[in-house]
Every structure is written in structure tokens, then in C-alpha cells.
Amino acid sequence: MKYTVETAIIGGGITGAATAYELAKRGVDVALIDGKDLNTEASGRNAGSLHGMIQHPSFREFGEEWARNFLPALGMLQDSLEIWETLSDELGVDLEVTRNGGLLIGASEEQLAAIGRKVAIEQEAGYPSRMLDQAELRQMAPWVSDAMLGAEYMPTEGKANPLVTAPAYARSARAAGARFVLGSPVTAITRSGDGYLVVAGENSIHARSLVLAAGDGLPALGRMLSLDIPVTSEPVQVTATEPVRPLVKHLVYYAGDKLTLKQAHSGALLIGGGWPARQNAEGEWVVNPDSLRDNLRVAVTVAPSIGRAQVFRTWAGIGNATPDLLPLLGEYESMPGVFIGMYPHMGLTAGPLMGRILADLTTGITPDRDLTPFSPTRFAA
């Protein structure tokens, strides 16, 4: 089929679906294209963390200068968290949003000192993180191991259900007039007249502007437009247990190893933290038993009482990154009308705000923040 629209969005995760919604409710004729279906990649396979702090593994790896350079991106997370607060009402779907805060737990004085340096940077920038001693940590999270000596607390953090969020955005976008071209991989993008022609399966979509929001597929889309998009893909996995009694109220990290731990509304404990999946003989990303064992070991080290919970399932997903771990957000000067939106590692959290900013950019509205640090051409030689 042939379509002519004002804006075509490539990518059916939360950023693409949120952009489609924001544009459609403004009266823009928009089509969202995905080679598979909605929410089948990173947006639907993560553990639902809503992040609001500088991530500690990145801080340890790249240091304080990187952390200060990351502050504009942290501001995006914090602002997006405010959108999450009322998003269920806006979309008419219970997204299971809970914001009880996040705990980055340490088990040694060395770990706590490193956490403290990170907290100092967050506080200098005006964010409400603070350090907890062991007694305060135990009061807030009585299930933690006695070996844990303290933590950072960031009150803005929380969790949501990633399985329902992008589809909820898409449903509202469709109700506002957005079109969807699903199950049709993009095979070509060419400049055509005053816009771009996208070939997706048997469909030809002519659009005045394009939004590239395909995460893992961005490098291939870039090559169609002679653009270098330095996005890497990192296969990771997440584990869910059987439902257990209410226990873990916060989004939990551990400074001693890779871990995220939280409890869903269903009662299931969700355990992750970036442990790698593996490839099978067919080249598909599947669960890595070694990562599963090590991830559970770390979780029980921090929270011994969860060791009695039965594991129900573990699944593989994709995490995406950029070389400096800052978002790609903006227009390509060499390709007027082509915009990109990708937030590394924490795209679920940033998705609602990314959708609003991309809708502003494609309709000629100046965003309410400086996007220079996120320029998609900042890595050009």
C-alpha cells in the first residue's frame, strides 16, 4: 500500500509509540512502522525500572568528569519521571507505576565512599539523593542482609509495567488518528521531493519528516541514509520469581556487583542488572545459565530472604548504548527532516519525555531544554 503522511516513525517501542501519540493528539498525520510488532524489543523485555540516579556501574567505569557531563541526561530522566506520575490517567491504562524511591546498597566502606562521591555530584546539581547509614537502611528495607552497611536513597525512582506501556501509548495514538504499519521491515529509505520515501515490506510511505526510534535497528537504518549511528546492542536477561508477600518496596541496586531488584504489583520479584544473555546456534539471543546463577547469587547476597522464592521464568532482551552513554536526540543537519531519539540503557524511563521532545522537534517547536549534548553528530570525526 502507498501512504503519504506528515511524519513517519520507525520503531514500535516506547519512544516511537510515545512520539506517535504526542503527534497524533496535536493533529499531525503520522504513521508508525515496525518490522515486527509493538514492544517486541528493549521496551518490552526490560524489568520495568524507573531510574532517577546516575548509574553506579557507569560512574565507577568512567569517573566523576563523565558523571558531571551526564547531568543534562539525568535531568531528562527526572523530568520524565514526573510525566510517569500521571501517565496512567492520561492513557487510561494502569501502568502499575510506583515511585517509592531507589536504594543503591553498599557492603563495605570502600563501596560507600564511592557511592558518596556520586551522591555529592547529584546533590550539587539539585537532586534529592542522600546517604543512609546502616540503621536507616535497615529501617527502610528490613529484608537486607546484615552485611550491608548503608546505601544511597533517591526518592524519585520506582517501577512500571513495560509490557503494557508502549501498547497503551499506541492505543491512544490510534484513537487520535495515527496509522500503524507493523510486521513490515524497512528495506530502503530515500530522499523524495520534499521528504523521504520509506519502503517497508509491500508498503511505500512518503513522509515530510522521519523519526528514527528503532533502538537496535538504528545502525542499519542509518546506513540507508548514509548516516553513522553509533548504537551498540547488549544482550541481557531478566528473571521473575513466583508471587511472594509484599517485601521489596524500592528499586534496589548493589554497589558490589550487577543487580536490580524490585517487586511487581503481582508480587513477583524481578531480578536483573545487566547480566549477559548468549547466542544459540541459530544466532538468537537466549538465556545464559551462568548469568542466571550469578545474578541470583548476588540478589541473595543482598536479600537472603528472597532465596526461598521459586524462579518462574527468565528471558533475554536487548540493551542499547552509545559511546558516551548520553542520548541521541535531535535532527541531522545533513538530512533535514530526519530526527533520532534513543536513550541508552534507560529508555523506558525516558520514553514519555522523549516522545514529547521528538514531537516538538518535528513540528518546529523549540524544546524547553538544550539538546546540544545529545547531538546525533557529536561523534563525527
N, C-alpha and C positions, 0 to 999 in steps of 0.2 A: 504493500500500500504506500501511497505517497501522502506525506503530511507537510504542511507549511505552518510553522509556529514562530512565535517571537523568540522563545528560549527553549533549547533542548538541554536536558540534564542527563549526563551519562553516569550511572551509579545508583543502585537502589538501596543503599544503606541509610543510616540516619541522616547524614549530611545531605545526600541527594533528595531524600523524601522531605526533609525539613525545608529545603530550598524550594521544592515543588509546591509545598503548602504555602509558604510565605509569598511566592509569586502569584499563585492562583487566587489567593484571597485578596490580592491587590488588582485582580482583573487581567493579569498577564496570561496570554495564550501559551501554555507550557506543556512540553512532553518529557516524560522521564523514561529513559531507555536503560535496560539491564539485560545482559546476555543470559542470565539465569532467571532469578525471581527476586522479589524484595527480601532484603535482610538475610541473605544466604551466606555472607562472608563475615568480615570482622564485626559488623554491627550486631549480628545475631548470634555470634559464637563466643562473645566475651562473658565475663562473670557479673556484669552489671554494676561495677564500681563507679561511683560519682566522686571524682578526685578534686581536691582543692589545695593540695600542698605540692611543693617541689618534690619530685620523686627521689627517694633517698639513694637507690642504686645509681641513678644518673649523677646525683650530687657527688657520690663517692668516686665515680669514674672520671668526671670532668672538672670538678672543683668549684670554688667559690666564684670565680670570674664567670664561668658558664652559668651558674645559678643566678647571678645578677642579670645576665643577658636574657635569662629565661623569664624574668619578672613580667614583661608585657604579655607573654603567653599564659602565665599564671593568672594575670588579670582577666584574660578571656575565660578561663575555667571558672573563676569566681563569679563573673557576670552571668555565665551560662547556668551556673547553679541556681541563681535567682529565677531564671526562666523555668527551670525544672520545678520550682516550688509550686507553681500554679498551672503546670502543663497538663496535668490530668484533667482539670476542669476545662481548659481550653479545647482539648482534643476530645473530650467526652469519653475517655477511657481511663480506667485505673491503671496507672503505670507503676504502681507499687513503689512510689518514691518515699524514701525515709531518709531524713538527714539528722542523724544523731551524732555526727562527727566521726573523725578518723583518729586512730591510735597507731603511732609508729613506735614499737616497743623495743627496748634495748636490754641486753642481758649482761653488759659489762660497762665499766666506767669509760672505757675507750669508745664503745658504741654510743653512749650517752653524750660524750663530748662532741662527737661528730654530729649527732642529731642537734645538739645545742647550737653549733655553728650554723646549721641550716635554718633553725628557728630564728636565729638572730637576723638573718637576711630577710626572712619573711616578715618579721616584726618591723624591721626598718622600713619596709615597703608598705606597712599599714595593715598587714593581715593578722588575724586574731589567733595565731598559733601560740602555744605556751608549753613549757615543760612541766611534767608531773613527776614527783618523787614516787618511791615505791608504795608508800601508804596511799597516796592519791590514786595511783594506778589500780591498786587492789580495791579501793572503794568504787572506782568507776567500772572495773572489769574484774570481779572476784574470781572468775574462772581462770585467770592467768597463772602460770607456773610461779612458784616461789622463787625460782631462779631469775625472774625478770625484775630488773632494778628500777625501771622508770620508763617514761615514754614522752613523746610529743603528742599533744592533743590539738587537732584542727577542727573546730566546731562546725565548719561549713560542709564537711564531707558526708557521704551517705551511699545509698544504693538505689537502683531502679531495676525494672524487668526489661532486659534488652530484647526479649522475644516479642514483646508487644509494641515497643515504642515506634520503630520505623513503620510497621504496618498501620499504626494509629495515625501517624502523620500522613501516610499515603491515602488512607481512607478519607481524611479531612480534605486533602488536596483534590482527590477525585470529586468529592462533593462540591468543591469550589470550581470545578471545570477542568482540572488537569487531565491530560491523557497519559496513558502508560503503554509502553512498547516493551513487553517482557519476553524472555526466552529467545531473544534475538541478539546474538553477539555482534558488536560493531566490527566491521571489517574494513571500513575506509572512512576517512574524513577529508574533504577537500574544500577549498575556498570556492564559493559560488556566488557571483554577483555581490550583493551587499551582505552576505552572510556565509554560512557553511552548510555543506551537504553531508549528512551522516547516513551511511549505508549500514543497516542493521538487519541481517537476515534478508527477507524479501521486502523490507521496508526502506523507503528513502525519505528522510526527514530534512527539510530545509529550514534552517533557523537563523535568525539575525544574530543571536549570540549563543555561545556554548558554555555550560558549566561542567567541568571535569571533576567528578567526585567519586571515582571508582576505586579508590584505595589501592589494592593490589594490582589493579589493571592500569594504573596511571602511566607507568613507563611505556607500555605498548601503545596506549592512546597518544602519548607524546610523540612517539616515532612517526605516527601517521601525519602529524603536523610539523615534523622536523623540530620538535622541542625535546630538550633533555630534561626529564623529570626524575630527579634522584631519590626515588622512593624504594626502600628495601622492604622485603617481606620476611617476617619472622614467625615460623610456625610454633604455636604454643598450645597448651592444653589446660583444661579446667575440669574439676571434679565436683560432683554433687553427692551428698550423703542422703540417707533416708531422713524424713522429717523427725526432728527431735524437739524437746521442750524449748521454749524461748531461753536463749543463753547469751548469744553474741549480739550486742546492740549496735556495735560500731563497725566501721570499715577498718580492718586491722592489717598492719604490716609488721614486719620484723626486720630490724637492722642487721641481724646476724646472717640472714640468708633470704632467698627469694620466697615471698609469701604475701598473698592477700587472703583474708578470711572474713567472711560475713555470713549472716543468716538471712535467707529469703523469707518472704511473707508466708510461704508454705511450710516453713520450719526446716527446710533443707539447709545444711551448711555448704557454702560454696567456697572451694579451696583452689587457689591459683597462685599467680605471682610471676608468670613468665617462664615456666619450665618448658623446655623444647619438646615438641612432637617429633615424629620421624616420618620418613617417606617409605612406602612399601614398594614392592617390585613394579607396580603399575605407575609409580610416581605420585600416588595420592598421599596426602598428609593424614597420618593415623596416630593413635595414641602410642606413646613411648612408655613401656612398663617401668623402665629405670627412672624416668622423670616422675611417674606416678608414685613410686615408692619413696623417692627422696622428698617430694612435695608433701606427702602425708607425714613423713618423719619430722620435717620442720614444723608442720602445723601442730603435731602432738607435743613437740618440744615447747612450744609457746602455750598451748592449751591442752594439758594432759587429759582433761575430762572428755574431750571430743573423741578420744581413741576408741570409745565404745560404740560410736555411730557406724553403721554399715554403709559402705560406698555403694551408691546406686548406679552411677554412670560417670564416665569420663569421656570428654570429646576434644577433638583437635580444632583449633581455629587459627586465624592469621592476625598477626600484629604488624602494623606498618610503621616505618620510621623514616626520618630524614637525617642527613649527616650531622646536623646540629641540634636535632630533636625539637626544633621550632616548626610551627605550622607552615604550610604552603597556602597562601591566601592572597589572591589579587588577580590582576589582568596581565596578560602577556603583551608587552608593547609591540613585539614583532607580529603578533596575531591579534589585532584589535577585535574585541568581542569574545575572546576566549578567556575564561576565568577558571581558576582552580581553587579547590577547597579540600584540604587534608590536614588533620590534626594528629600528630604522631602519638601512638600508644593510648591516648585518652580521648579518642574520637567520640565515644558515647557521651561523655561529659560535655564536650564542646559542641556537639551536634546542633542543639537548638540555637545557639548564638551563631554558629557558622551559617546555618540556613538564613538567618536574618541578614547577616552581613553580605552573603552572596546575592540575596535578593536586592539589597541596596545597590550593590555594585552593578548588577545587570540592568537596573532601571535608572542608572545615572545619579543615584543619591550618594553623597559623600558619607562614608561611615563615621560613627562618632568616636573613632579611635585611629591612631596612627598605625597603618598596616606596613610601614616601611620595613620593620624587622622580619616580616613574613613574605617579602617579595619573592615570587617564584623564580626570578632570575638572579637571585643573590649568589648562586654557586657558579655562575658563568665565569669563565676564565678572563 
